[in-house]
Amino acid sequence: MSKLPDSMQKLISQFRKFPGVGGRTAERFAFRLLEWNEDSLQAFSRTIGSIAKEIGYCPSCRCLKGEEACEFCDESKRDTNSLCIVSHAKDIYPIEETRVFRGLYHVLGGVFSPLDGQNASKIETEIKNILSRVRTHAVTDIILALDSTLEGDATALFIKEETKDWKVNISRLAFGIPLGSALDYVDSGTLTRALIGRNQF
């Protein structure tokens, strides 16, 4: 059986780097691109090529931002007394869709997971940054919006221990979030109930 051209195999290999994309799906993506016209392919290429230059992370909250000021740090539009801690920048958007939480965010950039090389030192660094923001904004309420997984639980417990002397109320999403689920797979109704019915942590 004839093999695919090298350039096609390279394209398929790139698609396989996406989470949940296997060989068959990657092939379908690659063959679909062959059906696009030249203008669409060029536009697609430009969009991918500009990501590193046009999209970055806010130095304060670590949320995604473009060239404009970070909308999640805009004190005129946010409740600066509340701070929601998430593990990844993508977790912010399903929370925003609920329109329940209007406070500040802080992205850890991962969870405590020794097996994946994510150790406590990175989390400790972010906790220092969080403390600085708590003092700056007089934060009184911290919400731990971490995945309901073993890694998420370990991170939440670690943060709880590290922040036990802070004079802030710390709660964690619990009600409505199934065990083992990631936030980006939870529907907005369930996430709304979790935000409203969060438990003391």
ABEGO torsion letter per residue (X at the ends): XBBBBAAAAAAAAAAAABBGBBAAAAAAAAAAAAABBAAAAAAAAAAAAAAAAABBBBAAAGBBBBABBBAAABAAABBAABBBBBABAAAAAAAAAAGABABBBBBAGEBBBAAAGBBAAAAAAAAAAAAAAAAAAGBABBBBBBBBBAAAAAAAAAAAAAAAABBBBBBBBABGBBBGBBAAABBAAAAAAAAAABBBX
